[in-house]
Amino acid sequence: MDKRIFFREQLLLWHQNHHRPMPWKGERDPYKIWLSEIILQQTRVQQGMAYYENLLAAYPDIRRLAEAPEDELLKHWEGLGYYSRARNLHATARYIAEECGGKFPDTYEAIRQLKGVGDYTAAAIASFAYDLPHAVLDGNVYRILARFFGLDTPIDTPAAKKVFGQLADALLDTGQPGAYNQAIMDFGATACVPKSPDCGACPLHTQCEAFRSGRVAALPIKSKKLAKTDRYFVYAVFYHREHIWVHQRGERDIWQNLYEFPLLELAALPADTGSLPALLLSQFFPGGAPPGTRLRGISKPYRQTLSHRVVTAVFCEFDFPEKSKSADIQNDMAGDFQKIEHFKLKKILAVPRVIDWFWQEKDITLRFI
């Protein structure tokens, strides 16, 4: 039997008995498929399920999503990371509602033009919603094809997109593209996994080149490893009665449009964090902090790993005297910060995960849930 036919037939047979239950499986509504696919970009399925159901409950159709304030959507998205996905989701919903009469595009080319939609997502939506013959190609598919066909082309090179893309298209079952795409996605997620796959139980192993040559662990090949940059954040948490001070992060950096405390970024954290409070007060109150300002405490370091960066954050907490006037504090504080009530930071405003972790550990004291 032709190797490609064997691959396709065995994959579809395997999938008949290996369905992964997910709330969006079998959906034909392009809005729901699109929502699930955007959530699953850079997110594990188990984590994404709850967000999918919560977002769908909040925004049951694309018009409701388009009408939502961005801050509200970002709050629903909080904890998922990669917030540009949420901003693209919102922008696309508004575009479809305003420019397309609320009708989701029904061709691959039109879907591909939507903000935040790449080749893989467009192929998934087109095949699942409209049965259009477009093969998905993501990390899972690269791995499966590299192993089964013994391909040495590094998957992080421009050449790989052409080589693997042509092969993926040739393997696609054009009579049931949605079923085939779902099968290969599930196979990569549960069977042909990155580390220690159970090759003996794999229905493809008799013709798998990597299995035959003992190269399962070596494939796929990557030409380079992404280097991560270390960044060090020192936050000043200023308390006055029931209020704290925050600002909204701007563009062209991580965590765009999320809220955070006054921040001082350092080249490295000092060995003794006891020097940080004075540094923060001189930064944000160059004319002197309100008399009677008291240091409440210095947190342990919190570490968040992003795709290109590792952020280490320390929080220094200060109490301003009760008798101080908020207006005077605001006027004396250097920087564009706004005073808000404690509960809003947890209940209403979206914050970076590292700040959420800090707040969670203060849950009892601040009466947050």
Contacts in CASP RR format, 6 or more apart in sequence:
PFRMAT RR
TARGET T0000
AUTHOR 0000-0000-0000
METHOD contacts of the structure
MODEL  1
MDKRIFFREQLLLWHQNHHRPMPWKGERDPYKIWLSEIILQQTRVQQGMA
YYENLLAAYPDIRRLAEAPEDELLKHWEGLGYYSRARNLHATARYIAEEC
GGKFPDTYEAIRQLKGVGDYTAAAIASFAYDLPHAVLDGNVYRILARFFG
LDTPIDTPAAKKVFGQLADALLDTGQPGAYNQAIMDFGATACVPKSPDCG
ACPLHTQCEAFRSGRVAALPIKSKKLAKTDRYFVYAVFYHREHIWVHQRG
ERDIWQNLYEFPLLELAALPADTGSLPALLLSQFFPGGAPPGTRLRGISK
PYRQTLSHRVVTAVFCEFDFPEKSKSADIQNDMAGDFQKIEHFKLKKILA
VPRVIDWFWQEKDITLRFI
3 149 0 8 1.000
3 207 0 8 1.000
4 170 0 8 1.000
4 171 0 8 1.000
6 204 0 8 1.000
6 207 0 8 1.000
7 148 0 8 1.000
7 171 0 8 1.000
7 204 0 8 1.000
7 207 0 8 1.000
8 171 0 8 1.000
8 173 0 8 1.000
8 180 0 8 1.000
10 203 0 8 1.000
10 204 0 8 1.000
11 180 0 8 1.000
11 183 0 8 1.000
11 184 0 8 1.000
11 187 0 8 1.000
11 203 0 8 1.000
11 204 0 8 1.000
12 173 0 8 1.000
12 176 0 8 1.000
12 179 0 8 1.000
12 180 0 8 1.000
12 183 0 8 1.000
13 203 0 8 1.000
14 183 0 8 1.000
14 187 0 8 1.000
14 191 0 8 1.000
14 203 0 8 1.000
15 179 0 8 1.000
15 182 0 8 1.000
15 183 0 8 1.000
15 186 0 8 1.000
15 187 0 8 1.000
18 186 0 8 1.000
18 187 0 8 1.000
18 190 0 8 1.000
18 191 0 8 1.000
19 25 0 8 1.000
19 186 0 8 1.000
20 45 0 8 1.000
20 186 0 8 1.000
20 189 0 8 1.000
20 190 0 8 1.000
22 36 0 8 1.000
22 45 0 8 1.000
22 49 0 8 1.000
23 36 0 8 1.000
23 49 0 8 1.000
23 52 0 8 1.000
23 53 0 8 1.000
24 32 0 8 1.000
24 33 0 8 1.000
24 35 0 8 1.000
24 36 0 8 1.000
24 52 0 8 1.000
25 182 0 8 1.000
26 128 0 8 1.000
27 33 0 8 1.000
27 36 0 8 1.000
27 128 0 8 1.000
27 129 0 8 1.000
28 128 0 8 1.000
28 129 0 8 1.000
29 129 0 8 1.000
30 104 0 8 1.000
30 105 0 8 1.000
30 106 0 8 1.000
30 111 0 8 1.000
30 125 0 8 1.000
30 129 0 8 1.000
30 130 0 8 1.000
31 61 0 8 1.000
31 62 0 8 1.000
31 104 0 8 1.000
32 56 0 8 1.000
33 124 0 8 1.000
33 125 0 8 1.000
33 128 0 8 1.000
33 129 0 8 1.000
34 92 0 8 1.000
34 104 0 8 1.000
34 114 0 8 1.000
34 117 0 8 1.000
34 121 0 8 1.000
34 125 0 8 1.000
35 52 0 8 1.000
35 55 0 8 1.000
35 56 0 8 1.000
35 89 0 8 1.000
36 52 0 8 1.000
37 121 0 8 1.000
37 124 0 8 1.000
37 125 0 8 1.000
38 85 0 8 1.000
38 88 0 8 1.000
38 89 0 8 1.000
38 116 0 8 1.000
38 121 0 8 1.000
39 48 0 8 1.000
39 51 0 8 1.000
39 52 0 8 1.000
39 55 0 8 1.000
39 80 0 8 1.000
39 85 0 8 1.000
40 48 0 8 1.000
41 82 0 8 1.000
41 85 0 8 1.000
41 121 0 8 1.000
42 81 0 8 1.000
42 82 0 8 1.000
42 85 0 8 1.000
42 307 0 8 1.000
43 51 0 8 1.000
43 80 0 8 1.000
43 82 0 8 1.000
45 189 0 8 1.000
47 80 0 8 1.000
48 80 0 8 1.000
51 76 0 8 1.000
51 77 0 8 1.000
51 80 0 8 1.000
54 76 0 8 1.000
55 76 0 8 1.000
55 77 0 8 1.000
58 64 0 8 1.000
58 68 0 8 1.000
58 76 0 8 1.000
59 65 0 8 1.000
59 68 0 8 1.000
59 73 0 8 1.000
59 93 0 8 1.000
62 93 0 8 1.000
62 96 0 8 1.000
62 97 0 8 1.000
62 102 0 8 1.000
62 104 0 8 1.000
63 93 0 8 1.000
63 97 0 8 1.000
63 102 0 8 1.000
65 73 0 8 1.000
65 89 0 8 1.000
65 90 0 8 1.000
65 93 0 8 1.000
66 90 0 8 1.000
66 93 0 8 1.000
66 94 0 8 1.000
66 96 0 8 1.000
66 97 0 8 1.000
66 98 0 8 1.000
67 97 0 8 1.000
68 90 0 8 1.000
70 87 0 8 1.000
70 90 0 8 1.000
70 257 0 8 1.000
71 257 0 8 1.000
71 348 0 8 1.000
71 349 0 8 1.000
71 350 0 8 1.000
73 86 0 8 1.000
73 89 0 8 1.000
73 90 0 8 1.000
74 83 0 8 1.000
74 86 0 8 1.000
74 87 0 8 1.000
74 257 0 8 1.000
74 258 0 8 1.000
74 350 0 8 1.000
75 348 0 8 1.000
75 349 0 8 1.000
75 350 0 8 1.000
76 86 0 8 1.000
77 83 0 8 1.000
77 85 0 8 1.000
77 86 0 8 1.000
77 350 0 8 1.000
78 350 0 8 1.000
78 351 0 8 1.000
78 353 0 8 1.000
78 356 0 8 1.000
79 353 0 8 1.000
79 356 0 8 1.000
80 86 0 8 1.000
81 353 0 8 1.000
82 307 0 8 1.000
83 255 0 8 1.000
83 256 0 8 1.000
83 257 0 8 1.000
83 258 0 8 1.000
83 350 0 8 1.000
84 116 0 8 1.000
84 256 0 8 1.000
85 116 0 8 1.000
87 256 0 8 1.000
87 257 0 8 1.000
88 115 0 8 1.000
88 116 0 8 1.000
89 116 0 8 1.000
91 115 0 8 1.000
92 114 0 8 1.000
92 115 0 8 1.000
92 116 0 8 1.000
92 117 0 8 1.000
95 114 0 8 1.000
95 115 0 8 1.000
96 102 0 8 1.000
96 103 0 8 1.000
96 104 0 8 1.000
96 105 0 8 1.000
96 114 0 8 1.000
104 129 0 8 1.000
105 111 0 8 1.000
105 113 0 8 1.000
105 114 0 8 1.000
106 129 0 8 1.000
106 130 0 8 1.000
107 126 0 8 1.000
107 132 0 8 1.000
108 122 0 8 1.000
108 123 0 8 1.000
108 126 0 8 1.000
108 132 0 8 1.000
108 134 0 8 1.000
111 117 0 8 1.000
111 121 0 8 1.000
111 122 0 8 1.000
111 125 0 8 1.000
111 126 0 8 1.000
112 118 0 8 1.000
112 119 0 8 1.000
112 122 0 8 1.000
114 122 0 8 1.000
117 125 0 8 1.000
119 137 0 8 1.000
120 136 0 8 1.000
120 137 0 8 1.000
120 138 0 8 1.000
122 134 0 8 1.000
123 134 0 8 1.000
123 135 0 8 1.000
123 136 0 8 1.000
123 137 0 8 1.000
123 181 0 8 1.000
124 136 0 8 1.000
124 181 0 8 1.000
126 132 0 8 1.000
126 134 0 8 1.000
127 133 0 8 1.000
127 134 0 8 1.000
127 136 0 8 1.000
127 177 0 8 1.000
127 178 0 8 1.000
127 180 0 8 1.000
127 181 0 8 1.000
128 178 0 8 1.000
128 181 0 8 1.000
128 182 0 8 1.000
131 175 0 8 1.000
131 176 0 8 1.000
131 177 0 8 1.000
131 178 0 8 1.000
132 177 0 8 1.000
133 172 0 8 1.000
133 174 0 8 1.000
133 175 0 8 1.000
133 177 0 8 1.000
134 172 0 8 1.000
134 177 0 8 1.000
135 141 0 8 1.000
135 165 0 8 1.000
135 168 0 8 1.000
135 169 0 8 1.000
135 171 0 8 1.000
135 172 0 8 1.000
135 177 0 8 1.000
135 180 0 8 1.000
135 181 0 8 1.000
136 168 0 8 1.000
136 181 0 8 1.000
136 184 0 8 1.000
136 185 0 8 1.000
137 161 0 8 1.000
137 164 0 8 1.000
137 165 0 8 1.000
137 168 0 8 1.000
138 185 0 8 1.000
139 155 0 8 1.000
140 184 0 8 1.000
140 185 0 8 1.000
140 187 0 8 1.000
140 188 0 8 1.000
140 189 0 8 1.000
140 192 0 8 1.000
141 164 0 8 1.000
141 168 0 8 1.000
141 184 0 8 1.000
141 185 0 8 1.000
141 188 0 8 1.000
142 155 0 8 1.000
142 160 0 8 1.000
142 164 0 8 1.000
142 220 0 8 1.000
143 188 0 8 1.000
143 192 0 8 1.000
143 194 0 8 1.000
143 219 0 8 1.000
143 220 0 8 1.000
144 184 0 8 1.000
144 187 0 8 1.000
144 188 0 8 1.000
144 192 0 8 1.000
145 151 0 8 1.000
145 164 0 8 1.000
145 167 0 8 1.000
145 168 0 8 1.000
145 171 0 8 1.000
146 152 0 8 1.000
146 153 0 8 1.000
146 155 0 8 1.000
146 164 0 8 1.000
146 210 0 8 1.000
146 219 0 8 1.000
146 220 0 8 1.000
146 221 0 8 1.000
147 192 0 8 1.000
147 208 0 8 1.000
147 209 0 8 1.000
147 210 0 8 1.000
147 211 0 8 1.000
147 215 0 8 1.000
147 216 0 8 1.000
147 219 0 8 1.000
147 220 0 8 1.000
148 204 0 8 1.000
148 207 0 8 1.000
148 208 0 8 1.000
148 209 0 8 1.000
148 210 0 8 1.000
149 167 0 8 1.000
149 209 0 8 1.000
150 209 0 8 1.000
150 210 0 8 1.000
150 213 0 8 1.000
150 215 0 8 1.000
150 219 0 8 1.000
151 163 0 8 1.000
151 164 0 8 1.000
151 167 0 8 1.000
151 219 0 8 1.000
151 220 0 8 1.000
152 219 0 8 1.000
152 221 0 8 1.000
153 159 0 8 1.000
153 160 0 8 1.000
153 163 0 8 1.000
153 164 0 8 1.000
153 221 0 8 1.000
154 160 0 8 1.000
154 220 0 8 1.000
154 221 0 8 1.000
154 222 0 8 1.000
154 223 0 8 1.000
155 164 0 8 1.000
155 220 0 8 1.000
155 221 0 8 1.000
155 222 0 8 1.000
156 222 0 8 1.000
156 223 0 8 1.000
156 224 0 8 1.000
157 223 0 8 1.000
171 180 0 8 1.000
172 180 0 8 1.000
172 181 0 8 1.000
173 179 0 8 1.000
173 180 0 8 1.000
191 197 0 8 1.000
191 198 0 8 1.000
191 201 0 8 1.000
191 202 0 8 1.000
192 202 0 8 1.000
192 204 0 8 1.000
195 217 0 8 1.000
197 216 0 8 1.000
199 205 0 8 1.000
199 208 0 8 1.000
199 211 0 8 1.000
199 216 0 8 1.000
202 208 0 8 1.000
202 211 0 8 1.000
205 211 0 8 1.000
208 216 0 8 1.000
209 215 0 8 1.000
210 216 0 8 1.000
210 218 0 8 1.000
210 219 0 8 1.000
226 307 0 8 1.000
226 308 0 8 1.000
228 305 0 8 1.000
228 306 0 8 1.000
228 308 0 8 1.000
228 309 0 8 1.000
228 310 0 8 1.000
229 308 0 8 1.000
229 309 0 8 1.000
229 310 0 8 1.000
230 309 0 8 1.000
230 310 0 8 1.000
230 312 0 8 1.000
231 265 0 8 1.000
231 309 0 8 1.000
231 310 0 8 1.000
231 311 0 8 1.000
231 312 0 8 1.000
232 265 0 8 1.000
232 266 0 8 1.000
232 267 0 8 1.000
232 268 0 8 1.000
232 269 0 8 1.000
232 311 0 8 1.000
232 312 0 8 1.000
232 313 0 8 1.000
233 263 0 8 1.000
233 264 0 8 1.000
233 265 0 8 1.000
233 266 0 8 1.000
233 311 0 8 1.000
233 312 0 8 1.000
233 313 0 8 1.000
233 314 0 8 1.000
233 354 0 8 1.000
234 263 0 8 1.000
234 264 0 8 1.000
234 265 0 8 1.000
234 266 0 8 1.000
234 269 0 8 1.000
234 276 0 8 1.000
234 279 0 8 1.000
234 280 0 8 1.000
234 313 0 8 1.000
234 314 0 8 1.000
234 316 0 8 1.000
235 260 0 8 1.000
235 261 0 8 1.000
235 262 0 8 1.000
235 263 0 8 1.000
235 264 0 8 1.000
235 313 0 8 1.000
235 314 0 8 1.000
235 315 0 8 1.000
235 316 0 8 1.000
235 355 0 8 1.000
236 261 0 8 1.000
236 262 0 8 1.000
236 263 0 8 1.000
236 264 0 8 1.000
236 280 0 8 1.000
236 281 0 8 1.000
236 283 0 8 1.000
236 284 0 8 1.000
236 316 0 8 1.000
236 318 0 8 1.000
237 244 0 8 1.000
237 261 0 8 1.000
237 315 0 8 1.000
237 316 0 8 1.000
237 317 0 8 1.000
237 318 0 8 1.000
238 244 0 8 1.000
238 245 0 8 1.000
238 261 0 8 1.000
238 262 0 8 1.000
238 284 0 8 1.000
238 318 0 8 1.000
238 320 0 8 1.000
238 329 0 8 1.000
238 333 0 8 1.000
239 296 0 8 1.000
239 317 0 8 1.000
239 318 0 8 1.000
239 319 0 8 1.000
239 320 0 8 1.000
240 319 0 8 1.000
240 320 0 8 1.000
240 324 0 8 1.000
240 326 0 8 1.000
240 329 0 8 1.000
240 339 0 8 1.000
241 322 0 8 1.000
241 326 0 8 1.000
242 341 0 8 1.000
242 342 0 8 1.000
243 326 0 8 1.000
243 339 0 8 1.000
243 340 0 8 1.000
243 341 0 8 1.000
243 342 0 8 1.000
244 261 0 8 1.000
244 339 0 8 1.000
244 340 0 8 1.000
244 342 0 8 1.000
244 345 0 8 1.000
245 261 0 8 1.000
245 262 0 8 1.000
245 333 0 8 1.000
245 337 0 8 1.000
245 338 0 8 1.000
245 339 0 8 1.000
245 340 0 8 1.000
246 259 0 8 1.000
246 260 0 8 1.000
246 261 0 8 1.000
246 337 0 8 1.000
246 338 0 8 1.000
246 340 0 8 1.000
246 345 0 8 1.000
246 349 0 8 1.000
247 259 0 8 1.000
247 260 0 8 1.000
247 262 0 8 1.000
247 335 0 8 1.000
247 336 0 8 1.000
247 337 0 8 1.000
247 338 0 8 1.000
248 257 0 8 1.000
248 258 0 8 1.000
248 259 0 8 1.000
249 255 0 8 1.000
249 256 0 8 1.000
249 257 0 8 1.000
249 258 0 8 1.000
249 259 0 8 1.000
249 260 0 8 1.000
250 256 0 8 1.000
250 257 0 8 1.000
254 306 0 8 1.000
254 309 0 8 1.000
254 311 0 8 1.000
254 352 0 8 1.000
255 352 0 8 1.000
257 350 0 8 1.000
258 350 0 8 1.000
258 351 0 8 1.000
258 352 0 8 1.000
259 345 0 8 1.000
259 349 0 8 1.000
259 350 0 8 1.000
259 351 0 8 1.000
260 351 0 8 1.000
260 352 0 8 1.000
260 355 0 8 1.000
261 315 0 8 1.000
261 355 0 8 1.000
262 280 0 8 1.000
262 283 0 8 1.000
262 284 0 8 1.000
262 333 0 8 1.000
262 335 0 8 1.000
262 337 0 8 1.000
264 279 0 8 1.000
264 280 0 8 1.000
264 283 0 8 1.000
269 301 0 8 1.000
269 312 0 8 1.000
269 314 0 8 1.000
270 276 0 8 1.000
273 298 0 8 1.000
273 314 0 8 1.000
274 298 0 8 1.000
276 298 0 8 1.000
276 314 0 8 1.000
276 316 0 8 1.000
277 295 0 8 1.000
277 298 0 8 1.000
277 316 0 8 1.000
277 318 0 8 1.000
280 316 0 8 1.000
280 318 0 8 1.000
281 288 0 8 1.000
281 289 0 8 1.000
281 293 0 8 1.000
281 318 0 8 1.000
282 288 0 8 1.000
283 334 0 8 1.000
284 333 0 8 1.000
284 334 0 8 1.000
284 335 0 8 1.000
285 332 0 8 1.000
285 333 0 8 1.000
285 334 0 8 1.000
286 334 0 8 1.000
287 332 0 8 1.000
288 332 0 8 1.000
289 318 0 8 1.000
289 320 0 8 1.000
289 332 0 8 1.000
290 320 0 8 1.000
290 321 0 8 1.000
290 324 0 8 1.000
290 328 0 8 1.000
290 329 0 8 1.000
290 332 0 8 1.000
291 321 0 8 1.000
292 320 0 8 1.000
292 321 0 8 1.000
293 318 0 8 1.000
293 319 0 8 1.000
293 320 0 8 1.000
293 321 0 8 1.000
294 318 0 8 1.000
294 319 0 8 1.000
294 321 0 8 1.000
295 316 0 8 1.000
295 317 0 8 1.000
295 318 0 8 1.000
296 317 0 8 1.000
296 318 0 8 1.000
296 319 0 8 1.000
297 316 0 8 1.000
297 317 0 8 1.000
298 314 0 8 1.000
298 315 0 8 1.000
298 316 0 8 1.000
298 317 0 8 1.000
299 314 0 8 1.000
299 315 0 8 1.000
299 316 0 8 1.000
299 317 0 8 1.000
299 358 0 8 1.000
300 314 0 8 1.000
301 312 0 8 1.000
301 313 0 8 1.000
301 314 0 8 1.000
302 312 0 8 1.000
302 313 0 8 1.000
302 314 0 8 1.000
302 315 0 8 1.000
302 354 0 8 1.000
302 357 0 8 1.000
302 358 0 8 1.000
303 310 0 8 1.000
303 311 0 8 1.000
303 312 0 8 1.000
303 313 0 8 1.000
303 354 0 8 1.000
304 310 0 8 1.000
304 311 0 8 1.000
304 313 0 8 1.000
304 352 0 8 1.000
304 353 0 8 1.000
304 354 0 8 1.000
304 357 0 8 1.000
305 311 0 8 1.000
311 354 0 8 1.000
313 354 0 8 1.000
313 355 0 8 1.000
313 358 0 8 1.000
315 358 0 8 1.000
320 329 0 8 1.000
326 339 0 8 1.000
329 339 0 8 1.000
330 337 0 8 1.000
330 339 0 8 1.000
340 349 0 8 1.000
342 366 0 8 1.000
342 368 0 8 1.000
343 368 0 8 1.000
345 351 0 8 1.000
345 355 0 8 1.000
345 359 0 8 1.000
346 359 0 8 1.000
346 366 0 8 1.000
346 368 0 8 1.000
346 369 0 8 1.000
351 359 0 8 1.000
359 366 0 8 1.000
359 368 0 8 1.000
360 368 0 8 1.000
362 368 0 8 1.000
363 369 0 8 1.000
END
